[in-house]
């Protein structure tokens, strides 16, 4: 956000507003709480910092309507993770990028959850034929060692030495861990394996959908997958799966998210499907 505002100050006559989307998730600092388009995260912290406009996801016209002379950037998740693994239309990001280029505003992608092979390519944006001006990474970048980073195209990298920094910025131990992680992921084509196993797992979930009427939709990319139900049974399922040794995450009252390790195998996927099927059977029989 500092880079976006400095860009707006230098290139756009002081523009400072960033457009984000409903059901997004960008972090838990006060500013990112304002950026995150979820009222439940915002209510306890009002008044929130100004400079953020939330609009509907997967709707380029909503972004166009929200853009004005104070807009300096649009920030999106290529696929919304915390919002329920919401996959946009194939041309959404390309249309947003074109709009940003036309208006000379920054096209920013938050790949903290989708990046580093999670969706079957090294970065999720590669699947949509776009390239961001600014991208954030974290989570999988360090294989459990805490690191966060920002990447920017040279023509929008407006920081000069001393403009930005942090206590642990450039930590050599953490950077070594990130380098080792990326080297392993690239040398062993982990994104390709994620794509293969993810497709297999989604096929198995689709088979499960044929067996249980409570399953409404299977969606996702790679090993970022959601299972949506037509009933609010997610919390019950989380506990039922946990009792059987399977960790899943409730992202909505009626939706589960699967984010297994990138080295998950088809055999482990079969085991997960078996546990999930047993849990669903238990819930069905309890009615």
N, C-alpha and C positions, 0 to 999 in steps of 0.2 A: 504494500500500500504506500510505503514511503517512496518507492521508485515511481509508482503511478502518479502520485501527487507531484513529485519533482518534475516528471515528464510534462504533466499538465501545466506546471508553473513556467517551464522553459519553452514549451512548444505550442501550448494551447491557451495562451493568455490567462493563465491561472486556473484553468478548469481543474476540479478536484473530486467530482462525483464518480463512483464506480457502480456499475450495474451488475447485480448478482441475481440469483433466482430463488424462488420458493423451494423448500425442501432440500436446499443445498446444505453443505456443512464445510466450513473453512477454518474451524478452530475455536478455541475457548478464551482467547484474550478478549478484552472489552471491545476492541475494534472489530475483531472477527466474529464476535457475537452479533454485532450489528450487520455484518456482511452475510451471516448465515440466515437464510430465509425460513427460520422456524420460530414461531412465536413462543413456544414452550421454553426455548433457550434464552429468549430475550426479555420475557416479562419481569424477571427478578432483578434486572439491571437497568431499567429505564430511569432517567433519560439516557438513551444510547448515544454514542458519538455520531455526529452527522456525516453525510458524505456517501451514504449507501442507499441504493434504490433496488428493491426486490421486485422481480417480475416473474411471470410464469415461465417454467422450463420448457424447452423444446418448442419455443414459439418466437421466431425471429421478429415477427411483427410487434410483439410486446417490447422487445429490445429497441426497435426503431422508434416506437412511440415514447419510450422513456428517455431517449437520447436528446440532449439539449446542449446549449453552449457551455454548460458546466461539466459535461461528461468527459472524463479523461480515459476511461477504460471499461471493458466488459470482462468479468471474471466468471468462469464456468468450470464445473467438473465435466470432463468428457462423458462420463457415466456417473450419475449420482449414486454414491455409496450408502451413506447414512439415511438418505431419503427413501431407500427401498430398492437399490440397484435399478435405477430408471435409465433405460437405454434410449437415446434420442433417435429421431429419424436419421437416415443415412446422410442427408444433405444439410442437416441443421448446423453443424459446426462450420461447414464450408460457407453457408449463407451468412453466418455471424461474422466469420473472418472477412468476407467481402465487404460487409457493412462497416466493420472497423477500419478497413483499409480506406474505404471511401471517405469516412469521416476523420481519418488520421488519429483515431483513438486506439489504445492498446488492446490487443486480443490476448487475454491472459487465461491460462489453463492451470487449474489445481489438479495435479496428478499425484498428490500425496498418497491416495489410496489406489489409484488405477495404474500408476507407473511401475517401472522395474519388473516388467514381465507379467504382472497380475492378470491382464486381460488377453494374453496370447501374443502380444507384440511388446517390444521393450517399453514403448509408451503407447497409451491408448489412442492418442491423436493420430498415430500412423495409420489407423484403420479408417480414418475419415478424410484423408487427402488434404490435411491442413498442416500448418506449422505455426505454433504460437509465437507471439512477440516476447512473452514472459511465461515461464513455467516454474512451478514449485514442486519439489520432491522431498520425501522423508520416508518414514515407515520402512519399507523393504530395502531402501538404499543401503542401510547398514547391517542388515540381517540381525536385528535386535540391538545393535549398538546405536545409541540415540544420535541422529543427525538430521538436519534439515538444510535445504539448499534452495537457492533461487537462480534460475538461468534466464538470460535475456539476450535477445539479438543485439548485435553490436550497435546498430543504428538507434536503439532505444535505451541503451545502457547509459543512463545519464548520471550515475554516481561518479564522483571524483574521490580520490583517496581522502579518507577521513569523514566522508559524508555518512557512512553507515558502518556499523561493526557490532560485535557483541563479545561478552566475556569469553565465551568458548569458541568464537568464530575461528575457523581454520585449524581447529585442534588436530595435531598430527596423528594421534592414535586413532581418532574417529575417522579421519580422512583415509588412513591406511585400511581400516575395516571396510569402508565404502568402496575403495578401489578393489580390494580382494573380492568383495561381493559382485561387483560389476564384471570383473575379469572372469569369475566362475560362471556367471549367468550367460555371458556372451560366448565363452569358449565351449560351453556344454549345451548351447541352444535351449536354455530353459524356457524361453517364451514359446518355442515350437512344441515342447513337451506339454506346457501348460495348455496350449491350444488343443492338442490331441486329447489330453485327459479331460479337459473341460467339456469338449464336445461329447465325449463318452458319458461323462457324468450327467450332462443335460439330457442325453438320450435316455438314460436310466430313469431320470426324474420324470420325463415325459411318459415313460411306461408306468410309473407309479401314479401319474395323473389319470391314466385310464382305469386304474383300480379303485381310486378314491375320489368320490364326487366332491369332496371338500376342497380339492386342489383346483384353483381357478387358472393359474398361469405359472409357467416356468420361464424365466428370463435371465439374461446376463451375457457376459463375454468371458472366455477363458475360465479362470477359477474365481470369478466374482459373480455369484449366482444367487438369485432370489427365487423363493417358492411362495406364491401368494395364494391365500385361501379365501373362500367365500364365507368364512366364519372367523370370529376372533379367538383362535385357538393357539396362537403362536406361543404365548407364555407357557401354556400347558405342555406344548410340544417340546419347548426348550428344556423343561424340567424332566420330561419323560426320556428325552435323548440323553441328557446329562447322566441320569441314573443308569443308563446302559453304556456309558463311556464315550458318547459322541458330543462334541462341543459345537453348538450352532448359536446363532445370534438373532434375537427378535429386533427387527428394525421398524415394524409396525405391529399393532395388535393382531393383524391378519397376514403377516409376512415374516418369513425367516430368511436370513442371509447366510450363505456358505462362503467362507474364505479360508480354505485349507492351505497348508504349506505348498509352495510351488513345486516341491518334489513329490507330491502325492501321486500315487500310482492308480491304475485302473482297479487293481485288486483292493486297495484301500477304499476306493470309491464304492465298490460293490459292498464292502462291509458297512459303510456309512448308509447306503441305500437300504440294506437289510435292517439296520437299527431304526432308521426313520420309518420304514414300513411297519415294523413291530409297534412303534409308538403310535402311529396313525391307527393301526388296528385296535390298539388298547382304547384309544379315545372313542372310536366308533362303537366298540362293544359296550362302553360305559354309558352310552345314551339309553 
